[in-house]
Amino acid sequence: QVQLVESGGGLVQAGGSLRLSCAASERDWAMGWFRQTPGKEREFVAAISRSGGSTFYADSVKGRFTLSRDNAKNTVNLQMNSLKPEDTAVYYCASARFMGYSSTVYTTPADYAYWGQGTQVTVSS
């Protein structure tokens, strides 16, 4: 079982930046970030392949968020810039259900088997 621990959430003003980190107990899995607000389904944010060479972003964050991974440290990092109030949510890190190819990215919650506890991001206007 892969254990995931997120960190880096908090309160920031609109236009500001935050960096979320996810530490994994195992390496070599494709990873993703999702977010959720009360009453809504979990929403895809960004994904990265096992190798780190492929990334994919939701249209709502493209150009503002950057996902990277450090396989030596078993961590993935989500750099969030130009934050907007609509980015406010609980952010979850997840590891993929399937090993797949080293360049594969996954974008739906069903593709992920293990989830972190979540970290709150609040963007004030």
C-alpha positions in Angstrom: 0.0 0.0 0.0 1.4 3.4 -1.0 1.2 6.1 1.7 1.0 9.7 0.7 1.5 12.8 2.8 0.7 16.2 1.4 2.0 19.5 2.8 2.2 23.2 1.8 -1.4 24.3 1.9 -2.6 27.5 3.5 -4.1 30.9 3.0 -2.9 33.3 0.3 -4.3 36.4 -1.4 -5.4 36.3 -5.0 -2.4 36.5 -7.3 -0.1 34.8 -4.8 1.6 31.5 -4.9 1.8 28.3 -3.0 3.8 25.1 -3.4 2.2 21.8 -2.5 4.4 18.7 -1.9 3.4 15.1 -1.7 5.8 12.5 -0.1 5.2 8.9 -1.2 6.3 5.8 0.6 7.0 4.1 -2.8 8.5 5.4 -6.0 7.9 4.7 -9.7 4.1 5.4 -9.8 2.4 7.9 -12.0 1.0 10.6 -9.7 -1.8 13.2 -9.8 -3.4 16.1 -7.9 -7.1 16.6 -7.5 -9.1 19.1 -5.6 -12.5 19.1 -4.0 -14.9 21.7 -2.6 -18.0 20.9 -0.5 -20.9 19.5 -2.4 -18.8 18.9 -5.6 -17.1 15.9 -7.1 -13.3 15.6 -6.9 -11.8 17.5 -9.8 -8.6 16.7 -11.8 -5.9 19.3 -11.5 -2.6 17.9 -12.8 -0.9 14.6 -13.5 2.7 13.4 -14.1 4.1 10.2 -15.5 6.3 7.7 -13.8 9.4 9.2 -15.5 8.4 12.8 -14.9 8.7 13.5 -18.6 5.0 13.8 -19.3 2.6 16.1 -17.5 -1.0 17.1 -18.1 -3.1 19.9 -16.7 -6.7 20.8 -16.4 -7.6 23.8 -18.6 -8.5 25.8 -15.5 -4.9 25.7 -14.2 -2.9 25.4 -17.4 -0.2 28.1 -17.5 -0.4 28.8 -13.8 0.4 25.5 -12.1 3.5 23.4 -12.7 3.8 19.8 -11.6 7.2 18.2 -11.1 8.7 15.1 -9.4 11.9 14.2 -7.7 12.2 10.4 -7.9 15.3 10.3 -5.7 13.2 11.8 -2.9 9.9 10.1 -3.8 8.1 13.5 -3.9 5.9 15.4 -6.3 5.5 19.1 -6.1 2.7 21.3 -7.4 3.8 24.9 -7.9 0.7 27.1 -8.0 1.1 30.7 -9.2 -1.4 33.5 -10.0 -3.9 31.9 -7.6 -7.5 32.8 -7.9 -10.4 32.5 -5.3 -11.9 29.7 -7.4 -8.7 27.7 -6.7 -9.9 27.4 -3.1 -10.3 23.7 -2.3 -8.9 20.7 -0.5 -6.1 19.4 -2.6 -5.4 15.6 -2.8 -2.3 13.8 -4.0 -2.8 10.4 -5.5 -0.8 7.5 -6.9 -1.9 5.5 -9.9 -3.6 2.2 -9.8 -1.7 0.9 -12.8 2.0 0.7 -13.5 1.5 1.6 -17.2 4.2 3.0 -19.5 6.8 5.4 -18.1 5.2 8.2 -20.1 1.5 7.6 -19.2 -0.5 10.1 -17.3 -3.9 9.5 -15.7 -6.7 12.1 -15.3 -9.6 10.4 -13.6 -10.1 9.5 -10.0 -10.7 5.9 -10.9 -7.2 5.7 -12.3 -5.8 6.2 -8.8 -5.6 3.7 -6.0 -4.1 5.6 -3.1 -4.8 9.1 -1.8 -3.3 11.4 0.7 -5.3 13.0 3.5 -5.7 16.3 1.7 -4.4 19.8 2.3 -6.5 23.0 2.4 -5.8 25.8 0.0 -7.7 29.1 0.5 -7.3 32.0 -1.8 -8.8 35.3 -0.6 -10.0 38.0 -3.0 
